[in-house]
C-alpha cells in the first residue's frame, strides 16, 4: 500500500490535498501550561493547588448495603 502511495503521491496530493506535517514531539512542552485550579479543596471530589503541587480529596468509597 505504501508503494502505491509513494508512486502516485502527486495524484494523491491533487485529489486529497496536502497535509501539514505534525508538530515536533517537544514543541507542546515549550508553550506555557494552563494554570491549575486555585484554592485548596474543602470537599471530597474537588481539586486544588498548594504551590506547584496539585491536591485532590478523593471521593469516599461506596457503602455496600445488605
Secondary structure, DSSP 4 states (H G I P E B T S, - for coil): -HHHHHHTHHHHHHHH-PPPPPPPTTHHHHSPPPPPP-SPP-STT-EEEETTEEEEPPPPPPPPP-
